[in-house]
Amino acid sequence: MTYDEWEATASQAVKSDPTWKVEAYRLGLFAGASAWSDAETLIRDPRGSIVAGQLMRSAASVAAQIAEGYGRRSAKDRVRYYEYALGSVGETRAWYVTVRHAIGSEATEVRMANLLSLTRLLLTMIRREREKPADWMVRSGDG
């Protein structure tokens, strides 16, 4: 499944959520959906069934952490959750390297490209949030 195919299946309720505007969130949701599909392949082999749960957990965590951070009021809190998401992307990449023979090199390359895009976006989001002035500085200039 490609990103475009996956996006076409997203409900209007999902697309109307403000978090949907965040590209990293959408790519994170796609990573979770891809991991779900890959886990179906992995559980057919006893060796893969152990990894399937780990892959699902780390991939699903990406979008969840981005959503959690997006809703935070302070830049410091947003950065913390975006960093958690970045850690989950790294873990997901490691699991995909581990299972590449089971899911095939073509699928692995697609997953890794998505995760690389996510890494770049998250690093940019983290940098931008860190460059914002502290909340107290913004508030003190209002009065």
Solvent accessible surface area in square Angstrom, and as a share of the most:
residue,aa,sasa,rsa
1,M,104,0.46
2,T,73,0.42
3,Y,53,0.20
4,D,105,0.55
5,E,98,0.44
6,W,27,0.09
7,E,47,0.21
8,A,81,0.63
9,T,105,0.61
10,A,20,0.15
11,S,58,0.38
12,Q,134,0.60
13,A,80,0.62
14,V,61,0.35
15,K,67,0.29
16,S,77,0.50
17,D,60,0.31
18,P,80,0.50
19,T,14,0.08
20,W,26,0.09
21,K,161,0.68
22,V,22,0.13
23,E,84,0.38
24,A,1,0.01
25,Y,30,0.11
26,R,50,0.18
27,L,19,0.09
28,G,0,0.00
29,L,49,0.24
30,F,5,0.02
31,A,6,0.04
32,G,13,0.12
33,A,28,0.21
34,S,2,0.01
35,A,0,0.00
36,W,158,0.55
37,S,46,0.30
38,D,7,0.04
39,A,11,0.09
40,E,89,0.40
41,T,52,0.30
42,L,2,0.01
43,I,104,0.53
44,R,185,0.68
45,D,45,0.24
46,P,109,0.69
47,R,187,0.68
48,G,8,0.08
49,S,48,0.31
50,I,135,0.69
51,V,22,0.13
52,A,4,0.03
53,G,46,0.44
54,Q,71,0.31
55,L,0,0.00
56,M,41,0.18
57,R,131,0.48
58,S,0,0.00
59,A,0,0.00
60,A,52,0.41
61,S,23,0.15
62,V,0,0.00
63,A,5,0.04
64,A,59,0.46
65,Q,46,0.20
66,I,0,0.00
67,A,37,0.28
68,E,74,0.33
69,G,0,0.00
70,Y,85,0.32
71,G,66,0.63
72,R,84,0.31
73,R,205,0.75
74,S,25,0.16
75,A,15,0.12
76,K,169,0.72
77,D,39,0.20
78,R,38,0.14
79,V,14,0.08
80,R,99,0.36
81,Y,35,0.13
82,Y,6,0.02
83,E,67,0.30
84,Y,110,0.42
85,A,0,0.00
86,L,42,0.21
87,G,47,0.45
88,S,15,0.10
89,V,0,0.00
90,G,24,0.23
91,E,55,0.25
92,T,0,0.00
93,R,83,0.30
94,A,58,0.45
95,W,61,0.21
96,Y,3,0.01
97,V,69,0.40
98,T,82,0.48
99,V,8,0.05
100,R,102,0.37
101,H,154,0.69
102,A,60,0.47
103,I,25,0.13
104,G,29,0.28
105,S,88,0.57
106,E,141,0.63
107,A,26,0.20
108,T,8,0.04
109,E,116,0.52
110,V,66,0.38
111,R,24,0.09
112,M,48,0.21
113,A,59,0.46
114,N,16,0.08
115,L,1,0.00
116,L,79,0.39
117,S,47,0.30
118,L,0,0.00
119,T,21,0.12
120,R,151,0.55
121,L,48,0.24
122,L,0,0.00
123,L,92,0.46
124,T,37,0.22
125,M,36,0.16
126,I,7,0.04
127,R,124,0.45
128,R,146,0.53
129,E,20,0.09
130,R,147,0.54
131,E,120,0.54
132,K,94,0.40
133,P,77,0.48
134,A,44,0.34
135,D,52,0.27
136,W,170,0.60
137,M,100,0.45
138,V,78,0.45
139,R,137,0.50
140,S,81,0.52
141,G,67,0.64
142,D,113,0.58
143,G,111,1.07
